[in-house]
Amino acid sequence: MKPLIVYHSRQGHNKALAMTLQEEFEGRGIRAEMIRIEANVQTGIVRACIRSIFGRPAKLAAEPDLGDHNPILICSPIWAGHLTPVFLGFVKSLEMVPGRRVFNLHCCYGDTAGALARAGELLQQKGAEVIGSAYITTSDLLERGKLPPFVKEVVDRCMAGGE
Ligand SMILES: Cc1cc2nc3c(=O)[nH]c(=O)nc-3n(C[C@H](O)[C@H](O)[C@H](O)COP(=O)(O)O)c2cc1C
C-alpha cells in the first residue's frame, strides 16, 4: 500500500486532518506521502466562494504527481455548500489509472449540502473507485476525543481490500 494524502487548506483545519491521517498510517508502519495543492492565483475568500458556487475549477499552482500511489486521500474545505475551486481543479487534472482508489474527505462546519455526493460523482467520472466520502466538523477536529476514531475508521477503510 502506497497512500498519498492530497490536501487543500486555507486556515489549517484540512492540513491538520491530513497530518493526523499521515500519523495514523505511520502508526501502522505505512509511509503516506502528503502533498498540498493550491490555486495558481490566490484570491480573497469571497471571490473564491463565488467560484465554488459556480463550480469553477482553479488552475493549480502545481499539478500533483500521483505516481503509482494508491489509495489517494483528498482533504479539502466546503465553501458555501460547495466544493472548492482547488478541489475541482485537482479533479480536473486527474488522470486515473484503472483500480485507483480515492477517499474524499472534508473538514468543514458540517453543512455539506450535496457536496459529498457531487465529489463522488466527479471522481467516478474520472474513473476513480471512490472508497469513501466523509466529513468531520471543525469543532470535532479540535475536540480531543473525536478526531482519532474518525481517522482510524478512514484508514481502516483504506486498508480493507487494499494491497
Ligand atoms: C467563506 C466560508 C464559507 C464556508 N461555508 C461552509 C459551508 O457551506 N459548509 C460547511 O460545512 N462549512 C463551511 N465553511 C467552513 C469551512 O469548510 C471550514 O472552516 C474548513 O475547516 C476550513 O478549512 P481549512 O481550515 O483547511 O481552510 C466555510 C468557511 C468559510 C471561510
The ligand as a Tripos MOL2 file, in Angstrom:
@<TRIPOS>MOLECULE
LIG
   31    33     1     0     0
SMALL
NO_CHARGES

@<TRIPOS>ATOM
      1 C1        -16.4450   31.7240    3.4640 C.3       1 LIG1
      2 C2        -16.6350   30.3900    4.0780 C.ar      1 LIG1
      3 C3        -17.7410   29.6310    3.7610 C.ar      1 LIG1
      4 C4        -17.9300   28.3870    4.3440 C.ar      1 LIG1
      5 N1        -19.0320   27.6510    4.0040 N.ar      1 LIG1
      6 C5        -19.2130   26.4380    4.5800 C.ar      1 LIG1
      7 C6        -20.3420   25.6380    4.2210 C.ar      1 LIG1
      8 O1        -21.1890   25.9820    3.4190 O.2       1 LIG1
      9 N2        -20.4820   24.4390    4.8280 N.ar      1 LIG1
     10 C7        -19.5900   23.9820    5.7520 C.ar      1 LIG1
     11 O2        -19.7870   22.8910    6.2720 O.2       1 LIG1
     12 N3        -18.5020   24.7010    6.0950 N.ar      1 LIG1
     13 C8        -18.2980   25.9120    5.5290 C.ar      1 LIG1
     14 N4        -17.2120   26.6680    5.8660 N.ar      1 LIG1
     15 C9        -16.2800   26.1440    6.8500 C.3       1 LIG1
     16 C10       -15.0050   25.5690    6.2550 C.3       1 LIG1
     17 O3        -15.2920   24.4920    5.3840 O.3       1 LIG1
     18 C11       -14.1460   25.1020    7.4070 C.3       1 LIG1
     19 O4        -13.8020   26.2020    8.2320 O.3       1 LIG1
     20 C12       -12.8890   24.3840    6.9700 C.3       1 LIG1
     21 O5        -12.4100   23.6150    8.0270 O.3       1 LIG1
     22 C13       -11.8080   25.3120    6.5070 C.3       1 LIG1
     23 O6        -10.7620   24.5050    6.0670 O.3       1 LIG1
     24 P1         -9.2460   24.9740    6.2140 P.3       1 LIG1
     25 O7         -9.0250   25.4100    7.6320 O.co2     1 LIG1
     26 O8         -8.4610   23.7370    5.9180 O.co2     1 LIG1
     27 O9         -9.0090   26.0480    5.2310 O.co2     1 LIG1
     28 C14       -16.9950   27.9080    5.2870 C.ar      1 LIG1
     29 C15       -15.8810   28.6800    5.6040 C.ar      1 LIG1
     30 C16       -15.6870   29.9000    5.0230 C.ar      1 LIG1
     31 C17       -14.4780   30.7050    5.4000 C.3       1 LIG1
@<TRIPOS>BOND
     1     1     2 1
     2     2     3 ar
     3     2    30 ar
     4     3     4 ar
     5     4     5 ar
     6     4    28 ar
     7     5     6 ar
     8     6     7 ar
     9     6    13 1
    10     7     8 2
    11     7     9 ar
    12     9    10 ar
    13    10    11 2
    14    10    12 ar
    15    12    13 ar
    16    13    14 ar
    17    14    15 1
    18    14    28 ar
    19    15    16 1
    20    16    17 1
    21    16    18 1
    22    18    19 1
    23    18    20 1
    24    20    21 1
    25    20    22 1
    26    22    23 1
    27    23    24 1
    28    24    25 2
    29    24    26 1
    30    24    27 1
    31    28    29 ar
    32    29    30 ar
    33    30    31 1
@<TRIPOS>SUBSTRUCTURE
     1 LIG1         1 GROUP 0 **** ****
